[in-house]
Protein backbone atom coordinates (compact mmCIF):
# COMPACT_ATOMS: atom_id res chain seq x y z
CA UNK A 1 0.00 0.00 0.00
CA UNK A 2 2.84 2.40 0.82
CA UNK A 3 4.48 1.68 -2.53
CA UNK A 4 1.22 2.41 -4.34
CA UNK A 5 0.83 5.68 -2.45
CA UNK A 6 4.37 6.74 -3.40
CA UNK A 7 3.70 5.93 -7.06
CA UNK A 8 0.52 8.01 -6.99
CA UNK A 9 2.38 10.90 -5.37
CA UNK A 10 5.15 10.65 -7.93
CA UNK A 11 2.58 10.77 -10.73
CA UNK A 12 0.88 13.83 -9.29
CA UNK A 13 4.19 15.61 -8.76
CA UNK A 14 5.06 15.07 -12.42
CA UNK A 15 1.66 16.42 -13.48
CA UNK A 16 2.14 19.53 -11.37
CA UNK A 17 5.66 20.08 -12.63
CA UNK A 18 7.13 19.43 -9.18
CA UNK A 19 9.92 16.99 -8.40
CA UNK A 20 8.89 13.84 -6.54
CA UNK A 21 10.98 14.53 -3.45
CA UNK A 22 9.80 18.13 -3.30
CA UNK A 23 6.21 16.94 -3.49
CA UNK A 24 6.87 14.27 -0.86
CA UNK A 25 8.23 16.87 1.58
CA UNK A 26 5.25 19.12 0.89
CA UNK A 27 2.84 16.22 1.42
CA UNK A 28 4.48 15.18 4.68
CA UNK A 29 4.16 18.73 5.95
CA UNK A 30 0.38 18.35 6.00
CA UNK A 31 0.75 16.00 8.98
CA UNK A 32 2.37 18.69 11.13
CA UNK A 33 -0.84 20.17 12.62
CA UNK A 34 -1.99 16.71 13.71
CA UNK A 35 1.35 15.79 15.30
CA UNK A 36 1.66 18.98 17.34
CA UNK A 37 -1.02 17.77 19.75
CA UNK A 38 1.19 14.99 21.10
CA UNK A 39 4.30 16.81 22.40
CA UNK A 40 2.20 19.75 23.65
CA UNK A 41 -0.17 17.57 25.67
CA UNK A 42 2.44 15.06 26.85
CA UNK A 43 5.00 17.57 28.11
CA UNK A 44 2.35 19.63 29.90
CA UNK A 45 1.07 16.39 31.46
CA UNK A 46 4.62 15.55 32.59
CA UNK A 47 4.95 18.97 34.23
CA UNK A 48 1.63 18.50 36.01
CA UNK A 49 2.73 15.08 37.24
CA UNK A 50 5.93 16.58 38.67
CA UNK A 51 3.98 19.35 40.41
CA UNK A 52 1.70 16.77 42.05
CA UNK A 53 4.71 14.62 42.87
CA UNK A 54 6.34 17.55 44.69
CA UNK A 55 3.13 18.32 46.52
CA UNK A 56 2.05 14.80 47.54
CA UNK A 57 5.25 12.76 47.25
CA UNK A 58 3.56 9.97 45.30
CA UNK A 59 6.39 8.13 43.56
CA UNK A 60 4.11 6.56 40.94
CA UNK A 61 3.79 10.06 39.48
CA UNK A 62 7.50 9.87 38.66
CA UNK A 63 6.78 6.94 36.37
CA UNK A 64 3.87 8.80 34.78
CA UNK A 65 6.09 11.82 34.23
CA UNK A 66 8.86 9.70 32.72
CA UNK A 67 6.49 8.00 30.26
CA UNK A 68 5.01 11.34 29.15
CA UNK A 69 8.49 12.82 28.66
CA UNK A 70 9.64 9.86 26.57
CA UNK A 71 6.63 10.02 24.26
CA UNK A 72 6.67 13.81 24.21
CA UNK A 73 10.32 13.97 23.15
CA UNK A 74 9.91 11.28 20.49
CA UNK A 75 6.88 12.98 18.95
CA UNK A 76 8.63 16.37 19.13
CA UNK A 77 11.53 14.98 17.10
CA UNK A 78 9.01 14.04 14.40
CA UNK A 79 6.86 17.17 14.68
CA UNK A 80 9.63 19.76 14.23
CA UNK A 81 10.83 18.56 10.78
CA UNK A 82 7.21 18.23 9.68
CA UNK A 83 6.73 21.84 10.75
CA UNK A 84 9.57 22.99 8.53
CA UNK A 85 8.07 21.03 5.64
CA UNK A 86 4.65 22.56 6.37
CA UNK A 87 6.13 26.08 6.25
CA UNK A 88 7.49 25.57 2.73
CA UNK A 89 4.03 26.02 1.19
CA UNK A 90 2.63 28.70 3.50
CA UNK A 91 4.32 31.87 2.38
CA UNK A 92 6.25 34.11 4.71
CA UNK A 93 5.04 36.12 7.69
CA UNK A 94 6.35 37.17 11.07
CA UNK A 95 3.94 34.88 12.89
CA UNK A 96 5.10 31.90 10.84
CA UNK A 97 8.76 32.68 11.52
CA UNK A 98 8.21 33.12 15.27
CA UNK A 99 6.13 29.94 15.43
CA UNK A 100 8.76 27.99 13.50
CA UNK A 101 11.69 29.01 15.71
CA UNK A 102 9.80 28.83 18.99
CA UNK A 103 8.59 25.37 18.00
CA UNK A 104 12.11 24.31 17.06
CA UNK A 105 13.39 25.53 20.42
CA UNK A 106 10.59 23.64 22.19
CA UNK A 107 11.50 20.47 20.26
CA UNK A 108 15.17 20.77 21.19
CA UNK A 109 14.13 21.43 24.77
CA UNK A 110 12.04 18.25 24.78
CA UNK A 111 15.12 16.21 23.89
CA UNK A 112 17.13 17.91 26.66
CA UNK A 113 14.28 17.24 29.11
CA UNK A 114 14.32 13.57 28.16
CA UNK A 115 18.07 13.40 28.82
CA UNK A 116 17.73 15.03 32.22
CA UNK A 117 14.75 12.84 33.06
CA UNK A 118 16.75 9.68 32.43
CA UNK A 119 19.78 10.98 34.29
CA UNK A 120 17.59 11.78 37.31
CA UNK A 121 16.79 8.06 37.65
CA UNK A 122 20.39 7.27 38.54
CA UNK A 123 21.80 7.07 42.08
CA UNK A 124 22.62 10.46 43.59
CA UNK A 125 19.96 11.96 41.41
CA UNK A 126 19.31 15.15 43.41
CA UNK A 127 21.06 17.58 41.09
CA UNK A 128 19.79 15.92 37.93
CA UNK A 129 16.23 15.83 39.26
CA UNK A 130 16.29 19.54 40.08
CA UNK A 131 17.67 20.39 36.65
CA UNK A 132 15.04 18.18 35.01
CA UNK A 133 12.19 19.87 36.84
CA UNK A 134 13.48 23.38 36.24
CA UNK A 135 13.83 22.82 32.50
CA UNK A 136 10.46 21.03 32.29
CA UNK A 137 8.65 23.88 34.08
CA UNK A 138 10.41 26.49 31.94
CA UNK A 139 9.40 24.59 28.81
CA UNK A 140 5.67 24.79 29.57
CA UNK A 141 5.19 28.49 28.65
CA UNK A 142 7.31 27.93 25.53
CA UNK A 143 5.07 25.01 24.53
CA UNK A 144 1.92 27.02 25.22
CA UNK A 145 3.28 29.90 23.12
CA UNK A 146 3.99 27.49 20.27
CA UNK A 147 0.42 26.21 20.36
CA UNK A 148 -0.97 29.75 20.58
CA UNK A 149 0.96 30.88 17.51
CA UNK A 150 -0.04 27.75 15.62
CA UNK A 151 -3.69 28.48 16.30
CA UNK A 152 -3.23 32.13 15.29
CA UNK A 153 -1.77 31.00 11.97
CA UNK A 154 -4.91 29.02 11.20
CA UNK A 155 -7.64 31.22 12.67
CA UNK A 156 -5.97 34.64 12.97
CA UNK A 157 -5.00 36.59 16.06
CA UNK A 158 -8.49 38.04 16.28
CA UNK A 159 -9.87 34.58 16.95
CA UNK A 160 -8.68 34.99 20.55
CA UNK A 161 -10.53 38.29 21.01
CA UNK A 162 -13.49 38.40 23.40
CA UNK A 163 -16.45 39.29 21.16
CA UNK A 164 -19.38 38.16 23.24
CA UNK A 165 -22.62 40.13 22.94
CA UNK A 166 -25.73 40.01 25.08
CA UNK A 167 -28.46 37.70 23.73
CA UNK A 168 -30.42 39.54 21.09
CA UNK A 169 -27.72 42.14 20.48
CA UNK A 170 -26.39 42.43 16.97
CA UNK A 171 -22.92 43.62 16.02
CA UNK A 172 -23.51 45.27 12.67
CA UNK A 173 -19.83 45.09 11.75
CA UNK A 174 -19.90 41.29 12.12
CA UNK A 175 -22.82 40.79 9.73
CA UNK A 176 -21.51 40.24 6.21
CA UNK A 177 -23.27 42.09 3.40
CA UNK A 178 -25.28 40.02 0.95
CA UNK A 179 -23.44 38.39 -1.93
CA UNK A 180 -23.27 40.79 -4.82
CA UNK A 181 -25.21 39.92 -7.94
CA UNK A 182 -24.31 40.90 -11.47
CA UNK A 183 -26.38 42.18 -14.35
CA UNK A 184 -23.39 41.86 -16.66
CA UNK A 185 -23.67 39.46 -19.55
CA UNK A 186 -20.07 38.30 -19.20
CA UNK A 187 -19.09 35.39 -16.98
CA UNK A 188 -17.48 36.24 -13.61
CA UNK A 189 -13.71 36.32 -13.26
CA UNK A 190 -12.62 33.46 -11.01
CA UNK A 191 -10.07 33.56 -8.20
CA UNK A 192 -9.41 30.34 -6.29
CA UNK A 193 -8.57 29.98 -2.60
CA UNK A 194 -6.22 27.06 -2.05
CA UNK A 195 -4.93 24.74 0.66
CA UNK A 196 -1.68 26.70 0.55
CA UNK A 197 -3.57 29.72 1.94
CA UNK A 198 -3.18 31.86 -1.16
CA UNK A 199 -5.44 33.57 -3.67
CA UNK A 200 -4.72 32.46 -7.25
CA UNK A 201 -4.12 34.83 -8.89
CA UNK A 202 -3.42 37.27 -6.07
CA UNK A 203 -3.33 40.31 -8.39
CA UNK A 204 -5.47 41.14 -11.37
CA UNK A 205 -6.88 44.02 -13.41
CA UNK A 206 -10.58 44.23 -14.31
CA UNK A 207 -13.05 46.91 -15.43
CA UNK A 208 -15.97 48.59 -13.72
CA UNK A 209 -19.07 46.41 -13.78
CA UNK A 210 -17.22 43.13 -13.89
CA UNK A 211 -17.80 40.50 -11.23
CA UNK A 212 -15.18 38.46 -9.41
CA UNK A 213 -16.03 35.02 -8.04
CA UNK A 214 -13.83 33.62 -5.29
CA UNK A 215 -14.01 29.81 -5.22
CA UNK A 216 -12.83 27.93 -2.15
CA UNK A 217 -11.15 24.80 -3.53
CA UNK A 218 -9.38 24.07 -0.24
CA UNK A 219 -10.33 22.07 2.82
CA UNK A 220 -10.38 25.18 5.06
CA UNK A 221 -12.83 28.00 5.58
CA UNK A 222 -11.64 31.29 4.08
CA UNK A 223 -12.94 34.84 3.84
CA UNK A 224 -12.66 37.74 1.40
CA UNK A 225 -12.80 41.21 2.89
CA UNK A 226 -11.62 44.79 2.52
CA UNK A 227 -12.92 45.69 5.99
CA UNK A 228 -10.15 47.16 8.20
CA UNK A 229 -12.20 46.29 11.30
CA UNK A 230 -11.47 42.59 10.83
CA UNK A 231 -7.86 42.94 9.66
CA UNK A 232 -4.95 42.38 12.03
CA UNK A 233 -3.15 45.14 10.13
CA UNK A 234 -5.45 47.79 8.66
CA UNK A 235 -2.81 48.61 6.05
CA UNK A 236 -3.36 45.20 4.44
CA UNK A 237 -6.80 46.27 3.15
CA UNK A 238 -8.03 49.31 1.24
CA UNK A 239 -10.83 50.50 -1.00
CA UNK A 240 -11.11 53.49 -3.37
CA UNK A 241 -12.87 56.61 -2.15
CA UNK A 242 -16.61 56.12 -2.45
CA UNK A 243 -16.46 52.33 -2.54
CA UNK A 244 -18.12 50.38 0.27
CA UNK A 245 -16.09 47.73 2.07
CA UNK A 246 -17.18 44.14 1.55
CA UNK A 247 -16.88 41.08 3.77
CA UNK A 248 -17.84 37.61 2.63
CA UNK A 249 -17.93 36.07 6.08
CA UNK A 250 -16.78 32.46 6.29
CA UNK A 251 -16.69 30.67 2.94
CA UNK A 252 -16.79 26.90 3.60
CA UNK A 253 -14.91 24.43 1.38
CA UNK A 254 -16.42 24.06 -2.11
CA UNK A 255 -18.46 27.26 -1.67
CA UNK A 256 -18.01 30.60 -3.44
CA UNK A 257 -18.47 34.34 -2.94
CA UNK A 258 -19.07 36.90 -5.67
CA UNK A 259 -18.73 40.66 -5.73
CA UNK A 260 -19.39 43.12 -8.53
CA UNK A 261 -17.07 46.11 -8.66
CA UNK A 262 -18.86 49.38 -9.45
CA UNK A 263 -16.18 51.89 -8.43
CA UNK A 264 -12.78 52.22 -10.14
CA UNK A 265 -9.58 52.07 -8.14
CA UNK A 266 -7.35 49.62 -6.30
CA UNK A 267 -8.89 47.19 -3.81
CA UNK A 268 -6.62 45.35 -1.37
CA UNK A 269 -8.29 42.43 0.39
CA UNK A 270 -7.41 39.61 2.76
CA UNK A 271 -8.58 36.29 4.10
CA UNK A 272 -9.11 37.37 7.72
CA UNK A 273 -8.14 34.05 9.40
CA UNK A 274 -5.03 33.67 7.25
CA UNK A 275 -3.92 37.28 6.92
CA UNK A 276 -0.84 36.61 9.03
CA UNK A 277 0.02 33.76 6.67
CA UNK A 278 0.17 36.26 3.81
CA UNK A 279 -3.21 35.40 2.24
CA UNK A 280 -3.84 38.73 0.54
CA UNK A 281 -4.96 39.90 -2.87
CA UNK A 282 -5.26 43.05 -4.96
CA UNK A 283 -7.68 44.03 -7.72
CA UNK A 284 -7.16 47.08 -9.90
CA UNK A 285 -10.53 48.18 -11.31
CA UNK A 286 -10.20 50.35 -14.41
CA UNK A 287 -12.90 52.79 -15.56
C-alpha positions in Angstrom: 0.0 0.0 0.0 2.8 2.4 0.8 4.5 1.7 -2.5 1.2 2.4 -4.3 0.8 5.7 -2.4 4.4 6.7 -3.4 3.7 5.9 -7.1 0.5 8.0 -7.0 2.4 10.9 -5.4 5.2 10.7 -7.9 2.6 10.8 -10.7 0.9 13.8 -9.3 4.2 15.6 -8.8 5.1 15.1 -12.4 1.7 16.4 -13.5 2.1 19.5 -11.4 5.7 20.1 -12.6 7.1 19.4 -9.2 9.9 17.0 -8.4 8.9 13.8 -6.5 11.0 14.5 -3.4 9.8 18.1 -3.3 6.2 16.9 -3.5 6.9 14.3 -0.9 8.2 16.9 1.6 5.3 19.1 0.9 2.8 16.2 1.4 4.5 15.2 4.7 4.2 18.7 5.9 0.4 18.4 6.0 0.7 16.0 9.0 2.4 18.7 11.1 -0.8 20.2 12.6 -2.0 16.7 13.7 1.4 15.8 15.3 1.7 19.0 17.3 -1.0 17.8 19.7 1.2 15.0 21.1 4.3 16.8 22.4 2.2 19.7 23.7 -0.2 17.6 25.7 2.4 15.1 26.9 5.0 17.6 28.1 2.4 19.6 29.9 1.1 16.4 31.5 4.6 15.5 32.6 5.0 19.0 34.2 1.6 18.5 36.0 2.7 15.1 37.2 5.9 16.6 38.7 4.0 19.3 40.4 1.7 16.8 42.0 4.7 14.6 42.9 6.3 17.6 44.7 3.1 18.3 46.5 2.0 14.8 47.5 5.2 12.8 47.3 3.6 10.0 45.3 6.4 8.1 43.6 4.1 6.6 40.9 3.8 10.1 39.5 7.5 9.9 38.7 6.8 6.9 36.4 3.9 8.8 34.8 6.1 11.8 34.2 8.9 9.7 32.7 6.5 8.0 30.3 5.0 11.3 29.1 8.5 12.8 28.7 9.6 9.9 26.6 6.6 10.0 24.3 6.7 13.8 24.2 10.3 14.0 23.1 9.9 11.3 20.5 6.9 13.0 18.9 8.6 16.4 19.1 11.5 15.0 17.1 9.0 14.0 14.4 6.9 17.2 14.7 9.6 19.8 14.2 10.8 18.6 10.8 7.2 18.2 9.7 6.7 21.8 10.8 9.6 23.0 8.5 8.1 21.0 5.6 4.7 22.6 6.4 6.1 26.1 6.2 7.5 25.6 2.7 4.0 26.0 1.2 2.6 28.7 3.5 4.3 31.9 2.4 6.3 34.1 4.7 5.0 36.1 7.7 6.3 37.2 11.1 3.9 34.9 12.9 5.1 31.9 10.8 8.8 32.7 11.5 8.2 33.1 15.3 6.1 29.9 15.4 8.8 28.0 13.5 11.7 29.0 15.7 9.8 28.8 19.0 8.6 25.4 18.0 12.1 24.3 17.1 13.4 25.5 20.4 10.6 23.6 22.2 11.5 20.5 20.3 15.2 20.8 21.2 14.1 21.4 24.8 12.0 18.3 24.8 15.1 16.2 23.9 17.1 17.9 26.7 14.3 17.2 29.1 14.3 13.6 28.2 18.1 13.4 28.8 17.7 15.0 32.2 14.8 12.8 33.1 16.7 9.7 32.4 19.8 11.0 34.3 17.6 11.8 37.3 16.8 8.1 37.7 20.4 7.3 38.5 21.8 7.1 42.1 22.6 10.5 43.6 20.0 12.0 41.4 19.3 15.2 43.4 21.1 17.6 41.1 19.8 15.9 37.9 16.2 15.8 39.3 16.3 19.5 40.1 17.7 20.4 36.7 15.0 18.2 35.0 12.2 19.9 36.8 13.5 23.4 36.2 13.8 22.8 32.5 10.5 21.0 32.3 8.7 23.9 34.1 10.4 26.5 31.9 9.4 24.6 28.8 5.7 24.8 29.6 5.2 28.5 28.6 7.3 27.9 25.5 5.1 25.0 24.5 1.9 27.0 25.2 3.3 29.9 23.1 4.0 27.5 20.3 0.4 26.2 20.4 -1.0 29.8 20.6 1.0 30.9 17.5 0.0 27.8 15.6 -3.7 28.5 16.3 -3.2 32.1 15.3 -1.8 31.0 12.0 -4.9 29.0 11.2 -7.6 31.2 12.7 -6.0 34.6 13.0 -5.0 36.6 16.1 -8.5 38.0 16.3 -9.9 34.6 17.0 -8.7 35.0 20.6 -10.5 38.3 21.0 -13.5 38.4 23.4 -16.5 39.3 21.2 -19.4 38.2 23.2 -22.6 40.1 22.9 -25.7 40.0 25.1 -28.5 37.7 23.7 -30.4 39.5 21.1 -27.7 42.1 20.5 -26.4 42.4 17.0 -22.9 43.6 16.0 -23.5 45.3 12.7 -19.8 45.1 11.7 -19.9 41.3 12.1 -22.8 40.8 9.7 -21.5 40.2 6.2 -23.3 42.1 3.4 -25.3 40.0 0.9 -23.4 38.4 -1.9 -23.3 40.8 -4.8 -25.2 39.9 -7.9 -24.3 40.9 -11.5 -26.4 42.2 -14.3 -23.4 41.9 -16.7 -23.7 39.5 -19.6 -20.1 38.3 -19.2 -19.1 35.4 -17.0 -17.5 36.2 -13.6 -13.7 36.3 -13.3 -12.6 33.5 -11.0 -10.1 33.6 -8.2 -9.4 30.3 -6.3 -8.6 30.0 -2.6 -6.2 27.1 -2.1 -4.9 24.7 0.7 -1.7 26.7 0.6 -3.6 29.7 1.9 -3.2 31.9 -1.2 -5.4 33.6 -3.7 -4.7 32.5 -7.2 -4.1 34.8 -8.9 -3.4 37.3 -6.1 -3.3 40.3 -8.4 -5.5 41.1 -11.4 -6.9 44.0 -13.4 -10.6 44.2 -14.3 -13.0 46.9 -15.4 -16.0 48.6 -13.7 -19.1 46.4 -13.8 -17.2 43.1 -13.9 -17.8 40.5 -11.2 -15.2 38.5 -9.4 -16.0 35.0 -8.0 -13.8 33.6 -5.3 -14.0 29.8 -5.2 -12.8 27.9 -2.2 -11.2 24.8 -3.5 -9.4 24.1 -0.2 -10.3 22.1 2.8 -10.4 25.2 5.1 -12.8 28.0 5.6 -11.6 31.3 4.1 -12.9 34.8 3.8 -12.7 37.7 1.4 -12.8 41.2 2.9 -11.6 44.8 2.5 -12.9 45.7 6.0 -10.1 47.2 8.2 -12.2 46.3 11.3 -11.5 42.6 10.8 -7.9 42.9 9.7 -5.0 42.4 12.0 -3.1 45.1 10.1 -5.5 47.8 8.7 -2.8 48.6 6.0 -3.4 45.2 4.4 -6.8 46.3 3.1 -8.0 49.3 1.2 -10.8 50.5 -1.0 -11.1 53.5 -3.4 -12.9 56.6 -2.1 -16.6 56.1 -2.5 -16.5 52.3 -2.5 -18.1 50.4 0.3 -16.1 47.7 2.1 -17.2 44.1 1.6 -16.9 41.1 3.8 -17.8 37.6 2.6 -17.9 36.1 6.1 -16.8 32.5 6.3 -16.7 30.7 2.9 -16.8 26.9 3.6 -14.9 24.4 1.4 -16.4 24.1 -2.1 -18.5 27.3 -1.7 -18.0 30.6 -3.4 -18.5 34.3 -2.9 -19.1 36.9 -5.7 -18.7 40.7 -5.7 -19.4 43.1 -8.5 -17.1 46.1 -8.7 -18.9 49.4 -9.4 -16.2 51.9 -8.4 -12.8 52.2 -10.1 -9.6 52.1 -8.1 -7.3 49.6 -6.3 -8.9 47.2 -3.8 -6.6 45.3 -1.4 -8.3 42.4 0.4 -7.4 39.6 2.8 -8.6 36.3 4.1 -9.1 37.4 7.7 -8.1 34.0 9.4 -5.0 33.7 7.2 -3.9 37.3 6.9 -0.8 36.6 9.0 0.0 33.8 6.7 0.2 36.3 3.8 -3.2 35.4 2.2 -3.8 38.7 0.5 -5.0 39.9 -2.9 -5.3 43.0 -5.0 -7.7 44.0 -7.7 -7.2 47.1 -9.9 -10.5 48.2 -11.3 -10.2 50.3 -14.4 -12.9 52.8 -15.6 
